[in-house]
């Protein structure tokens, strides 16, 4: 919850690979995998048909969320200042 509102994030776990055998990418096997994941306790898992545009959009959003931010000298200065305050 953010600001009293429910928020959700859609995450891509896997993608059907065209190089794998046809039976491995079949919807039946993908749904079976999802059932196994629910059995081990993963909640709110959904299987969607592959749509290239939607998949690419989700991957871009996911990359933005996981992008590493470089540590700057200003960040280091703040961290040392906080450490000194805690130490005294």
PDB file of N, CA, C and O in Angstrom:
ATOM      1  N   UNK A   1       0.838  -1.174   0.000  1.00  0.00           N
ATOM      2  CA  UNK A   1       0.000   0.000   0.000  1.00  0.00           C
ATOM      3  C   UNK A   1       0.885   1.238   0.000  1.00  0.00           C
ATOM      4  O   UNK A   1       1.823   1.358   0.788  1.00  0.00           O
ATOM      5  N   UNK A   2       0.565   2.137  -0.889  1.00  0.00           N
ATOM      6  CA  UNK A   2       1.271   3.404  -0.985  1.00  0.00           C
ATOM      7  C   UNK A   2       0.234   4.503  -0.943  1.00  0.00           C
ATOM      8  O   UNK A   2      -0.678   4.533  -1.769  1.00  0.00           O
ATOM      9  N   UNK A   3       0.367   5.409   0.015  1.00  0.00           N
ATOM     10  CA  UNK A   3      -0.581   6.510   0.186  1.00  0.00           C
ATOM     11  C   UNK A   3      -2.014   6.008   0.321  1.00  0.00           C
ATOM     12  O   UNK A   3      -2.940   6.626  -0.203  1.00  0.00           O
ATOM     13  N   UNK A   4      -2.204   4.886   1.024  1.00  0.00           N
ATOM     14  CA  UNK A   4      -3.533   4.354   1.244  1.00  0.00           C
ATOM     15  C   UNK A   4      -4.137   3.645   0.046  1.00  0.00           C
ATOM     16  O   UNK A   4      -5.326   3.325   0.057  1.00  0.00           O
ATOM     17  N   UNK A   5      -3.341   3.392  -0.994  1.00  0.00           N
ATOM     18  CA  UNK A   5      -3.838   2.724  -2.198  1.00  0.00           C
ATOM     19  C   UNK A   5      -3.094   1.411  -2.400  1.00  0.00           C
ATOM     20  O   UNK A   5      -1.902   1.298  -2.114  1.00  0.00           O
ATOM     21  N   UNK A   6      -3.820   0.437  -2.893  1.00  0.00           N
ATOM     22  CA  UNK A   6      -3.182  -0.821  -3.243  1.00  0.00           C
ATOM     23  C   UNK A   6      -2.386  -0.636  -4.529  1.00  0.00           C
ATOM     24  O   UNK A   6      -2.875  -0.045  -5.492  1.00  0.00           O
ATOM     25  N   UNK A   7      -1.169  -1.140  -4.539  1.00  0.00           N
ATOM     26  CA  UNK A   7      -0.358  -1.071  -5.739  1.00  0.00           C
ATOM     27  C   UNK A   7       0.114  -2.473  -6.090  1.00  0.00           C
ATOM     28  O   UNK A   7       0.269  -3.323  -5.214  1.00  0.00           O
ATOM     29  N   UNK A   8       0.334  -2.701  -7.343  1.00  0.00           N
ATOM     30  CA  UNK A   8       0.811  -4.000  -7.792  1.00  0.00           C
ATOM     31  C   UNK A   8       1.895  -3.837  -8.831  1.00  0.00           C
ATOM     32  O   UNK A   8       1.943  -2.837  -9.547  1.00  0.00           O
ATOM     33  N   UNK A   9       2.760  -4.822  -8.908  1.00  0.00           N
ATOM     34  CA  UNK A   9       3.835  -4.804  -9.880  1.00  0.00           C
ATOM     35  C   UNK A   9       3.813  -6.115 -10.631  1.00  0.00           C
ATOM     36  O   UNK A   9       3.878  -7.187 -10.028  1.00  0.00           O
ATOM     37  N   UNK A  10       3.723  -6.033 -11.936  1.00  0.00           N
ATOM     38  CA  UNK A  10       3.724  -7.227 -12.762  1.00  0.00           C
ATOM     39  C   UNK A  10       5.166  -7.568 -13.110  1.00  0.00           C
ATOM     40  O   UNK A  10       5.902  -6.718 -13.611  1.00  0.00           O
ATOM     41  N   UNK A  11       5.571  -8.802 -12.848  1.00  0.00           N
ATOM     42  CA  UNK A  11       6.949  -9.223 -13.043  1.00  0.00           C
ATOM     43  C   UNK A  11       6.984 -10.406 -13.992  1.00  0.00           C
ATOM     44  O   UNK A  11       6.175 -11.326 -13.879  1.00  0.00           O
ATOM     45  N   UNK A  12       7.916 -10.382 -14.923  1.00  0.00           N
ATOM     46  CA  UNK A  12       8.094 -11.483 -15.858  1.00  0.00           C
ATOM     47  C   UNK A  12       9.007 -12.506 -15.199  1.00  0.00           C
ATOM     48  O   UNK A  12      10.143 -12.193 -14.845  1.00  0.00           O
ATOM     49  N   UNK A  13       8.514 -13.727 -15.035  1.00  0.00           N
ATOM     50  CA  UNK A  13       9.343 -14.777 -14.461  1.00  0.00           C
ATOM     51  C   UNK A  13      10.113 -15.522 -15.535  1.00  0.00           C
ATOM     52  O   UNK A  13      11.331 -15.676 -15.440  1.00  0.00           O
ATOM     53  N   UNK A  14       9.413 -15.981 -16.548  1.00  0.00           N
ATOM     54  CA  UNK A  14      10.060 -16.714 -17.636  1.00  0.00           C
ATOM     55  C   UNK A  14       9.393 -16.339 -18.944  1.00  0.00           C
ATOM     56  O   UNK A  14       8.345 -15.693 -18.967  1.00  0.00           O
ATOM     57  N   UNK A  15      10.005 -16.747 -20.008  1.00  0.00           N
ATOM     58  CA  UNK A  15       9.461 -16.489 -21.327  1.00  0.00           C
ATOM     59  C   UNK A  15       9.548 -17.784 -22.114  1.00  0.00           C
ATOM     60  O   UNK A  15      10.533 -18.514 -22.004  1.00  0.00           O
ATOM     61  N   UNK A  16       8.545 -18.070 -22.892  1.00  0.00           N
ATOM     62  CA  UNK A  16       8.580 -19.252 -23.737  1.00  0.00           C
ATOM     63  C   UNK A  16       9.711 -19.094 -24.739  1.00  0.00           C
ATOM     64  O   UNK A  16       9.811 -18.063 -25.405  1.00  0.00           O
ATOM     65  N   UNK A  17      10.550 -20.088 -24.851  1.00  0.00           N
ATOM     66  CA  UNK A  17      11.712 -20.028 -25.709  1.00  0.00           C
ATOM     67  C   UNK A  17      11.433 -20.804 -26.994  1.00  0.00           C
ATOM     68  O   UNK A  17      11.038 -21.969 -26.948  1.00  0.00           O
ATOM     69  N   UNK A  18      11.635 -20.170 -28.116  1.00  0.00           N
ATOM     70  CA  UNK A  18      11.350 -20.833 -29.391  1.00  0.00           C
ATOM     71  C   UNK A  18      12.358 -21.937 -29.681  1.00  0.00           C
ATOM     72  O   UNK A  18      12.098 -22.804 -30.515  1.00  0.00           O
ATOM     73  N   UNK A  19      13.505 -21.920 -29.005  1.00  0.00           N
ATOM     74  CA  UNK A  19      14.521 -22.934 -29.255  1.00  0.00           C
ATOM     75  C   UNK A  19      14.238 -24.234 -28.507  1.00  0.00           C
ATOM     76  O   UNK A  19      14.817 -25.271 -28.832  1.00  0.00           O
ATOM     77  N   UNK A  20      13.366 -24.191 -27.523  1.00  0.00           N
ATOM     78  CA  UNK A  20      13.085 -25.410 -26.764  1.00  0.00           C
ATOM     79  C   UNK A  20      12.150 -26.311 -27.567  1.00  0.00           C
ATOM     80  O   UNK A  20      11.574 -25.902 -28.575  1.00  0.00           O
ATOM     81  N   UNK A  21      12.019 -27.519 -27.103  1.00  0.00           N
ATOM     82  CA  UNK A  21      11.135 -28.428 -27.832  1.00  0.00           C
ATOM     83  C   UNK A  21       9.687 -27.941 -27.716  1.00  0.00           C
ATOM     84  O   UNK A  21       9.326 -27.249 -26.764  1.00  0.00           O
ATOM     85  N   UNK A  22       8.889 -28.308 -28.676  1.00  0.00           N
ATOM     86  CA  UNK A  22       7.511 -27.817 -28.766  1.00  0.00           C
ATOM     87  C   UNK A  22       6.693 -28.199 -27.542  1.00  0.00           C
ATOM     88  O   UNK A  22       5.842 -27.422 -27.108  1.00  0.00           O
ATOM     89  N   UNK A  23       6.929 -29.380 -26.973  1.00  0.00           N
ATOM     90  CA  UNK A  23       6.135 -29.804 -25.822  1.00  0.00           C
ATOM     91  C   UNK A  23       6.500 -29.009 -24.566  1.00  0.00           C
ATOM     92  O   UNK A  23       5.655 -28.819 -23.690  1.00  0.00           O
ATOM     93  N   UNK A  24       7.737 -28.547 -24.469  1.00  0.00           N
ATOM     94  CA  UNK A  24       8.153 -27.777 -23.295  1.00  0.00           C
ATOM     95  C   UNK A  24       7.516 -26.409 -23.234  1.00  0.00           C
ATOM     96  O   UNK A  24       7.301 -25.873 -22.147  1.00  0.00           O
ATOM     97  N   UNK A  25       7.210 -25.833 -24.389  1.00  0.00           N
ATOM     98  CA  UNK A  25       6.618 -24.494 -24.453  1.00  0.00           C
ATOM     99  C   UNK A  25       5.101 -24.534 -24.554  1.00  0.00           C
ATOM    100  O   UNK A  25       4.458 -23.487 -24.642  1.00  0.00           O
ATOM    101  N   UNK A  26       4.530 -25.713 -24.541  1.00  0.00           N
ATOM    102  CA  UNK A  26       3.082 -25.792 -24.716  1.00  0.00           C
ATOM    103  C   UNK A  26       2.379 -25.180 -23.505  1.00  0.00           C
ATOM    104  O   UNK A  26       2.908 -25.178 -22.393  1.00  0.00           O
ATOM    105  N   UNK A  27       1.204 -24.675 -23.742  1.00  0.00           N
ATOM    106  CA  UNK A  27       0.445 -24.028 -22.671  1.00  0.00           C
ATOM    107  C   UNK A  27       0.157 -25.007 -21.540  1.00  0.00           C
ATOM    108  O   UNK A  27       0.132 -24.627 -20.369  1.00  0.00           O
ATOM    109  N   UNK A  28      -0.058 -26.262 -21.895  1.00  0.00           N
ATOM    110  CA  UNK A  28      -0.339 -27.286 -20.893  1.00  0.00           C
ATOM    111  C   UNK A  28       0.837 -27.424 -19.912  1.00  0.00           C
ATOM    112  O   UNK A  28       0.630 -27.501 -18.701  1.00  0.00           O
ATOM    113  N   UNK A  29       2.058 -27.454 -20.434  1.00  0.00           N
ATOM    114  CA  UNK A  29       3.229 -27.588 -19.568  1.00  0.00           C
ATOM    115  C   UNK A  29       3.495 -26.320 -18.765  1.00  0.00           C
ATOM    116  O   UNK A  29       3.932 -26.390 -17.616  1.00  0.00           O
ATOM    117  N   UNK A  30       3.234 -25.173 -19.361  1.00  0.00           N
ATOM    118  CA  UNK A  30       3.427 -23.908 -18.639  1.00  0.00           C
ATOM    119  C   UNK A  30       2.434 -23.819 -17.478  1.00  0.00           C
ATOM    120  O   UNK A  30       2.796 -23.391 -16.382  1.00  0.00           O
ATOM    121  N   UNK A  31       1.200 -24.218 -17.715  1.00  0.00           N
ATOM    122  CA  UNK A  31       0.196 -24.203 -16.649  1.00  0.00           C
ATOM    123  C   UNK A  31       0.547 -25.214 -15.557  1.00  0.00           C
ATOM    124  O   UNK A  31       0.294 -24.967 -14.378  1.00  0.00           O
ATOM    125  N   UNK A  32       1.121 -26.334 -15.941  1.00  0.00           N
ATOM    126  CA  UNK A  32       1.560 -27.335 -14.962  1.00  0.00           C
ATOM    127  C   UNK A  32       2.684 -26.764 -14.083  1.00  0.00           C
ATOM    128  O   UNK A  32       2.711 -26.999 -12.874  1.00  0.00           O
ATOM    129  N   UNK A  33       3.614 -26.011 -14.702  1.00  0.00           N
ATOM    130  CA  UNK A  33       4.681 -25.371 -13.940  1.00  0.00           C
ATOM    131  C   UNK A  33       4.093 -24.361 -12.953  1.00  0.00           C
ATOM    132  O   UNK A  33       4.524 -24.289 -11.803  1.00  0.00           O
ATOM    133  N   UNK A  34       3.106 -23.580 -13.408  1.00  0.00           N
ATOM    134  CA  UNK A  34       2.467 -22.599 -12.538  1.00  0.00           C
ATOM    135  C   UNK A  34       1.781 -23.291 -11.363  1.00  0.00           C
ATOM    136  O   UNK A  34       1.801 -22.787 -10.240  1.00  0.00           O
ATOM    137  N   UNK A  35       1.182 -24.434 -11.626  1.00  0.00           N
ATOM    138  CA  UNK A  35       0.526 -25.185 -10.556  1.00  0.00           C
ATOM    139  C   UNK A  35       1.554 -25.645  -9.522  1.00  0.00           C
ATOM    140  O   UNK A  35       1.295 -25.591  -8.320  1.00  0.00           O
ATOM    141  N   UNK A  36       2.727 -26.100  -9.993  1.00  0.00           N
ATOM    142  CA  UNK A  36       3.792 -26.515  -9.058  1.00  0.00           C
ATOM    143  C   UNK A  36       4.291 -25.334  -8.233  1.00  0.00           C
ATOM    144  O   UNK A  36       4.571 -25.481  -7.043  1.00  0.00           O
ATOM    145  N   UNK A  37       4.403 -24.173  -8.855  1.00  0.00           N
ATOM    146  CA  UNK A  37       4.877 -22.988  -8.132  1.00  0.00           C
ATOM    147  C   UNK A  37       3.861 -22.569  -7.070  1.00  0.00           C
ATOM    148  O   UNK A  37       4.244 -22.152  -5.976  1.00  0.00           O
ATOM    149  N   UNK A  38       2.575 -22.678  -7.385  1.00  0.00           N
ATOM    150  CA  UNK A  38       1.547 -22.364  -6.380  1.00  0.00           C
ATOM    151  C   UNK A  38       1.610 -23.369  -5.237  1.00  0.00           C
ATOM    152  O   UNK A  38       1.373 -23.014  -4.083  1.00  0.00           O
ATOM    153  N   UNK A  39       1.926 -24.617  -5.552  1.00  0.00           N
ATOM    154  CA  UNK A  39       1.986 -25.664  -4.526  1.00  0.00           C
ATOM    155  C   UNK A  39       3.111 -25.410  -3.529  1.00  0.00           C
ATOM    156  O   UNK A  39       3.000 -25.791  -2.363  1.00  0.00           O
ATOM    157  N   UNK A  40       4.192 -24.771  -3.972  1.00  0.00           N
ATOM    158  CA  UNK A  40       5.290 -24.489  -3.041  1.00  0.00           C
ATOM    159  C   UNK A  40       5.111 -23.152  -2.327  1.00  0.00           C
ATOM    160  O   UNK A  40       5.967 -22.749  -1.540  1.00  0.00           O
ATOM    161  N   UNK A  41       3.996 -22.461  -2.599  1.00  0.00           N
ATOM    162  CA  UNK A  41       3.670 -21.269  -1.821  1.00  0.00           C
ATOM    163  C   UNK A  41       3.758 -19.942  -2.537  1.00  0.00           C
ATOM    164  O   UNK A  41       3.608 -18.900  -1.901  1.00  0.00           O
ATOM    165  N   UNK A  42       3.992 -19.938  -3.820  1.00  0.00           N
ATOM    166  CA  UNK A  42       4.033 -18.669  -4.561  1.00  0.00           C
ATOM    167  C   UNK A  42       2.605 -18.267  -4.876  1.00  0.00           C
ATOM    168  O   UNK A  42       1.881 -18.995  -5.556  1.00  0.00           O
ATOM    169  N   UNK A  43       2.199 -17.093  -4.375  1.00  0.00           N
ATOM    170  CA  UNK A  43       0.823 -16.639  -4.542  1.00  0.00           C
ATOM    171  C   UNK A  43       0.716 -15.662  -5.706  1.00  0.00           C
ATOM    172  O   UNK A  43       1.721 -15.144  -6.193  1.00  0.00           O
ATOM    173  N   UNK A  44      -0.503 -15.419  -6.140  1.00  0.00           N
ATOM    174  CA  UNK A  44      -0.806 -14.430  -7.184  1.00  0.00           C
ATOM    175  C   UNK A  44       0.006 -14.653  -8.452  1.00  0.00           C
ATOM    176  O   UNK A  44       0.543 -13.707  -9.029  1.00  0.00           O
ATOM    177  N   UNK A  45       0.092 -15.891  -8.878  1.00  0.00           N
ATOM    178  CA  UNK A  45       0.823 -16.251 -10.091  1.00  0.00           C
ATOM    179  C   UNK A  45      -0.178 -16.479 -11.204  1.00  0.00           C
ATOM    180  O   UNK A  45      -1.150 -17.213 -11.030  1.00  0.00           O
ATOM    181  N   UNK A  46       0.056 -15.851 -12.353  1.00  0.00           N
ATOM    182  CA  UNK A  46      -0.864 -15.965 -13.473  1.00  0.00           C
ATOM    183  C   UNK A  46      -0.094 -16.318 -14.734  1.00  0.00           C
ATOM    184  O   UNK A  46       1.050 -15.900 -14.910  1.00  0.00           O
ATOM    185  N   UNK A  47      -0.722 -17.085 -15.604  1.00  0.00           N
ATOM    186  CA  UNK A  47      -0.141 -17.438 -16.893  1.00  0.00           C
ATOM    187  C   UNK A  47      -0.870 -16.637 -17.961  1.00  0.00           C
ATOM    188  O   UNK A  47      -2.096 -16.685 -18.062  1.00  0.00           O
ATOM    189  N   UNK A  48      -0.097 -15.897 -18.758  1.00  0.00           N
ATOM    190  CA  UNK A  48      -0.670 -15.094 -19.838  1.00  0.00           C
ATOM    191  C   UNK A  48      -0.124 -15.577 -21.165  1.00  0.00           C
ATOM    192  O   UNK A  48       1.001 -16.068 -21.250  1.00  0.00           O
ATOM    193  N   UNK A  49      -0.930 -15.431 -22.191  1.00  0.00           N
ATOM    194  CA  UNK A  49      -0.449 -15.737 -23.531  1.00  0.00           C
ATOM    195  C   UNK A  49       0.645 -14.748 -23.896  1.00  0.00           C
ATOM    196  O   UNK A  49       0.593 -13.585 -23.496  1.00  0.00           O
ATOM    197  N   UNK A  50       1.630 -15.202 -24.649  1.00  0.00           N
ATOM    198  CA  UNK A  50       2.752 -14.338 -25.001  1.00  0.00           C
ATOM    199  C   UNK A  50       2.323 -13.297 -26.028  1.00  0.00           C
ATOM    200  O   UNK A  50       1.905 -13.628 -27.138  1.00  0.00           O
ATOM    201  N   UNK A  51       2.435 -12.037 -25.633  1.00  0.00           N
ATOM    202  CA  UNK A  51       2.208 -10.909 -26.532  1.00  0.00           C
ATOM    203  C   UNK A  51       3.508 -10.120 -26.552  1.00  0.00           C
ATOM    204  O   UNK A  51       3.925  -9.586 -25.524  1.00  0.00           O
ATOM    205  N   UNK A  52       4.138 -10.043 -27.690  1.00  0.00           N
ATOM    206  CA  UNK A  52       5.465  -9.434 -27.780  1.00  0.00           C
ATOM    207  C   UNK A  52       5.495  -8.013 -27.233  1.00  0.00           C
ATOM    208  O   UNK A  52       6.410  -7.656 -26.492  1.00  0.00           O
ATOM    209  N   UNK A  53       4.506  -7.199 -27.590  1.00  0.00           N
ATOM    210  CA  UNK A  53       4.476  -5.797 -27.165  1.00  0.00           C
ATOM    211  C   UNK A  53       4.374  -5.692 -25.638  1.00  0.00           C
ATOM    212  O   UNK A  53       5.082  -4.900 -25.017  1.00  0.00           O
ATOM    213  N   UNK A  54       3.496  -6.488 -25.048  1.00  0.00           N
ATOM    214  CA  UNK A  54       3.322  -6.453 -23.595  1.00  0.00           C
ATOM    215  C   UNK A  54       4.564  -6.966 -22.881  1.00  0.00           C
ATOM    216  O   UNK A  54       4.996  -6.393 -21.881  1.00  0.00           O
ATOM    217  N   UNK A  55       5.138  -8.057 -23.401  1.00  0.00           N
ATOM    218  CA  UNK A  55       6.347  -8.632 -22.803  1.00  0.00           C
ATOM    219  C   UNK A  55       7.479  -7.612 -22.802  1.00  0.00           C
ATOM    220  O   UNK A  55       8.137  -7.422 -21.779  1.00  0.00           O
ATOM    221  N   UNK A  56       7.714  -6.953 -23.938  1.00  0.00           N
ATOM    222  CA  UNK A  56       8.793  -5.967 -24.029  1.00  0.00           C
ATOM    223  C   UNK A  56       8.562  -4.790 -23.093  1.00  0.00           C
ATOM    224  O   UNK A  56       9.508  -4.283 -22.490  1.00  0.00           O
ATOM    225  N   UNK A  57       7.298  -4.344 -22.964  1.00  0.00           N
ATOM    226  CA  UNK A  57       6.988  -3.235 -22.053  1.00  0.00           C
ATOM    227  C   UNK A  57       7.306  -3.630 -20.614  1.00  0.00           C
ATOM    228  O   UNK A  57       7.901  -2.850 -19.869  1.00  0.00           O
ATOM    229  N   UNK A  58       6.909  -4.841 -20.225  1.00  0.00           N
ATOM    230  CA  UNK A  58       7.168  -5.303 -18.863  1.00  0.00           C
ATOM    231  C   UNK A  58       8.662  -5.438 -18.584  1.00  0.00           C
ATOM    232  O   UNK A  58       9.123  -5.099 -17.494  1.00  0.00           O
ATOM    233  N   UNK A  59       9.412  -5.926 -19.553  1.00  0.00           N
ATOM    234  CA  UNK A  59      10.861  -6.064 -19.381  1.00  0.00           C
ATOM    235  C   UNK A  59      11.510  -4.693 -19.214  1.00  0.00           C
ATOM    236  O   UNK A  59      12.400  -4.531 -18.379  1.00  0.00           O
ATOM    237  N   UNK A  60      11.074  -3.698 -20.000  1.00  0.00           N
ATOM    238  CA  UNK A  60      11.625  -2.337 -19.864  1.00  0.00           C
ATOM    239  C   UNK A  60      11.337  -1.778 -18.475  1.00  0.00           C
ATOM    240  O   UNK A  60      12.224  -1.203 -17.844  1.00  0.00           O
ATOM    241  N   UNK A  61      10.102  -1.941 -17.991  1.00  0.00           N
ATOM    242  CA  UNK A  61       9.749  -1.457 -16.653  1.00  0.00           C
ATOM    243  C   UNK A  61      10.581  -2.157 -15.593  1.00  0.00           C
ATOM    244  O   UNK A  61      11.063  -1.531 -14.649  1.00  0.00           O
ATOM    245  N   UNK A  62      10.744  -3.466 -15.760  1.00  0.00           N
ATOM    246  CA  UNK A  62      11.507  -4.250 -14.798  1.00  0.00           C
ATOM    247  C   UNK A  62      12.974  -3.791 -14.779  1.00  0.00           C
ATOM    248  O   UNK A  62      13.576  -3.689 -13.711  1.00  0.00           O
ATOM    249  N   UNK A  63      13.539  -3.518 -15.943  1.00  0.00           N
ATOM    250  CA  UNK A  63      14.926  -3.055 -16.016  1.00  0.00           C
ATOM    251  C   UNK A  63      15.087  -1.696 -15.350  1.00  0.00           C
ATOM    252  O   UNK A  63      16.099  -1.439 -14.699  1.00  0.00           O
ATOM    253  N   UNK A  64      14.086  -0.815 -15.510  1.00  0.00           N
ATOM    254  CA  UNK A  64      14.149   0.498 -14.852  1.00  0.00           C
ATOM    255  C   UNK A  64      14.139   0.357 -13.341  1.00  0.00           C
ATOM    256  O   UNK A  64      14.858   1.072 -12.643  1.00  0.00           O
ATOM    257  N   UNK A  65      13.325  -0.568 -12.832  1.00  0.00           N
ATOM    258  CA  UNK A  65      13.254  -0.761 -11.381  1.00  0.00           C
ATOM    259  C   UNK A  65      14.541  -1.352 -10.822  1.00  0.00           C
ATOM    260  O   UNK A  65      14.931  -1.039  -9.697  1.00  0.00           O
ATOM    261  N   UNK A  66      15.204  -2.204 -11.600  1.00  0.00           N
ATOM    262  CA  UNK A  66      16.387  -2.904 -11.105  1.00  0.00           C
ATOM    263  C   UNK A  66      17.699  -2.234 -11.493  1.00  0.00           C
ATOM    264  O   UNK A  66      18.773  -2.747 -11.179  1.00  0.00           O
ATOM    265  N   UNK A  67      17.621  -1.102 -12.169  1.00  0.00           N
ATOM    266  CA  UNK A  67      18.832  -0.426 -12.620  1.00  0.00           C
ATOM    267  C   UNK A  67      19.653   0.013 -11.401  1.00  0.00           C
ATOM    268  O   UNK A  67      19.125   0.589 -10.449  1.00  0.00           O
ATOM    269  N   UNK A  68      20.934  -0.272 -11.458  1.00  0.00           N
ATOM    270  CA  UNK A  68      21.809   0.123 -10.359  1.00  0.00           C
ATOM    271  C   UNK A  68      22.155   1.592 -10.480  1.00  0.00           C
ATOM    272  O   UNK A  68      22.427   2.103 -11.566  1.00  0.00           O
ATOM    273  N   UNK A  69      22.138   2.256  -9.341  1.00  0.00           N
ATOM    274  CA  UNK A  69      22.539   3.642  -9.308  1.00  0.00           C
ATOM    275  C   UNK A  69      23.969   3.699  -8.808  1.00  0.00           C
ATOM    276  O   UNK A  69      24.302   3.055  -7.813  1.00  0.00           O
ATOM    277  N   UNK A  70      24.803   4.447  -9.470  1.00  0.00           N
ATOM    278  CA  UNK A  70      26.205   4.555  -9.080  1.00  0.00           C
ATOM    279  C   UNK A  70      26.321   5.287  -7.743  1.00  0.00           C
ATOM    280  O   UNK A  70      25.582   6.235  -7.479  1.00  0.00           O
ATOM    281  N   UNK A  71      27.238   4.844  -6.921  1.00  0.00           N
ATOM    282  CA  UNK A  71      27.488   5.471  -5.628  1.00  0.00           C
ATOM    283  C   UNK A  71      28.372   6.688  -5.864  1.00  0.00           C
ATOM    284  O   UNK A  71      29.455   6.569  -6.436  1.00  0.00           O
ATOM    285  N   UNK A  72      27.920   7.846  -5.431  1.00  0.00           N
ATOM    286  CA  UNK A  72      28.675   9.077  -5.642  1.00  0.00           C
ATOM    287  C   UNK A  72      29.427   9.457  -4.383  1.00  0.00           C
ATOM    288  O   UNK A  72      29.185   8.901  -3.312  1.00  0.00           O
ATOM    289  N   UNK A  73      30.338  10.403  -4.517  1.00  0.00           N
ATOM    290  CA  UNK A  73      31.101  10.866  -3.357  1.00  0.00           C
ATOM    291  C   UNK A  73      30.181  11.571  -2.364  1.00  0.00           C
ATOM    292  O   UNK A  73      30.426  11.526  -1.158  1.00  0.00           O
ATOM    293  N   UNK A  74      29.129  12.219  -2.856  1.00  0.00           N
ATOM    294  CA  UNK A  74      28.167  12.867  -1.963  1.00  0.00           C
ATOM    295  C   UNK A  74      27.465  11.821  -1.107  1.00  0.00           C
ATOM    296  O   UNK A  74      27.221  12.045   0.079  1.00  0.00           O
ATOM    297  N   UNK A  75      27.139  10.672  -1.712  1.00  0.00           N
ATOM    298  CA  UNK A  75      26.520   9.586  -0.954  1.00  0.00           C
ATOM    299  C   UNK A  75      27.476   9.078   0.120  1.00  0.00           C
ATOM    300  O   UNK A  75      27.067   8.831   1.254  1.00  0.00           O
ATOM    301  N   UNK A  76      28.744   8.924  -0.239  1.00  0.00           N
ATOM    302  CA  UNK A  76      29.746   8.457   0.726  1.00  0.00           C
ATOM    303  C   UNK A  76      29.911   9.456   1.869  1.00  0.00           C
ATOM    304  O   UNK A  76      30.068   9.062   3.025  1.00  0.00           O
ATOM    305  N   UNK A  77      29.876  10.741   1.548  1.00  0.00           N
ATOM    306  CA  UNK A  77      30.003  11.770   2.579  1.00  0.00           C
ATOM    307  C   UNK A  77      28.836  11.692   3.563  1.00  0.00           C
ATOM    308  O   UNK A  77      29.035  11.800   4.773  1.00  0.00           O
ATOM    309  N   UNK A  78      27.615  11.503   3.046  1.00  0.00           N
ATOM    310  CA  UNK A  78      26.447  11.371   3.922  1.00  0.00           C
ATOM    311  C   UNK A  78      26.567  10.131   4.802  1.00  0.00           C
ATOM    312  O   UNK A  78      26.248  10.167   5.991  1.00  0.00           O
ATOM    313  N   UNK A  79      27.034   9.033   4.204  1.00  0.00           N
ATOM    314  CA  UNK A  79      27.159   7.787   4.953  1.00  0.00           C
ATOM    315  C   UNK A  79      28.194   7.913   6.074  1.00  0.00           C
ATOM    316  O   UNK A  79      27.965   7.429   7.183  1.00  0.00           O
ATOM    317  N   UNK A  80      29.330   8.558   5.794  1.00  0.00           N
ATOM    318  CA  UNK A  80      30.354   8.724   6.836  1.00  0.00           C
ATOM    319  C   UNK A  80      29.851   9.666   7.922  1.00  0.00           C
ATOM    320  O   UNK A  80      30.128   9.450   9.102  1.00  0.00           O
ATOM    321  N   UNK A  81      29.121  10.699   7.544  1.00  0.00           N
ATOM    322  CA  UNK A  81      28.571  11.634   8.516  1.00  0.00           C
ATOM    323  C   UNK A  81      27.589  10.908   9.454  1.00  0.00           C
ATOM    324  O   UNK A  81      27.615  11.113  10.668  1.00  0.00           O
ATOM    325  N   UNK A  82      26.736  10.070   8.885  1.00  0.00           N
ATOM    326  CA  UNK A  82      25.787   9.303   9.704  1.00  0.00           C
ATOM    327  C   UNK A  82      26.517   8.326  10.608  1.00  0.00           C
ATOM    328  O   UNK A  82      26.124   8.125  11.757  1.00  0.00           O
ATOM    329  N   UNK A  83      27.574   7.720  10.097  1.00  0.00           N
ATOM    330  CA  UNK A  83      28.344   6.763  10.914  1.00  0.00           C
ATOM    331  C   UNK A  83      29.003   7.466  12.081  1.00  0.00           C
ATOM    332  O   UNK A  83      29.043   6.939  13.193  1.00  0.00           O
ATOM    333  N   UNK A  84      29.523   8.668  11.826  1.00  0.00           N
ATOM    334  CA  UNK A  84      30.163   9.437  12.901  1.00  0.00           C
ATOM    335  C   UNK A  84      29.149   9.850  13.959  1.00  0.00           C
ATOM    336  O   UNK A  84      29.450   9.830  15.152  1.00  0.00           O
ATOM    337  N   UNK A  85      27.928  10.230  13.519  1.00  0.00           N
ATOM    338  CA  UNK A  85      26.880  10.597  14.476  1.00  0.00           C
ATOM    339  C   UNK A  85      26.479   9.404  15.348  1.00  0.00           C
ATOM    340  O   UNK A  85      26.255   9.558  16.549  1.00  0.00           O
ATOM    341  N   UNK A  86      26.392   8.243  14.758  1.00  0.00           N
ATOM    342  CA  UNK A  86      26.040   7.043  15.516  1.00  0.00           C
ATOM    343  C   UNK A  86      27.158   6.616  16.438  1.00  0.00           C
ATOM    344  O   UNK A  86      26.907   6.058  17.506  1.00  0.00           O
ATOM    345  N   UNK A  87      28.401   6.875  16.034  1.00  0.00           N
ATOM    346  CA  UNK A  87      29.564   6.481  16.831  1.00  0.00           C
ATOM    347  C   UNK A  87      29.762   7.356  18.064  1.00  0.00           C
ATOM    348  O   UNK A  87      30.355   6.907  19.045  1.00  0.00           O
ATOM    349  N   UNK A  88      29.282   8.586  18.033  1.00  0.00           N
ATOM    350  CA  UNK A  88      29.503   9.482  19.190  1.00  0.00           C
ATOM    351  C   UNK A  88      28.308   9.560  20.093  1.00  0.00           C
ATOM    352  O   UNK A  88      28.341  10.268  21.100  1.00  0.00           O
TER     353      UNK A  88
END
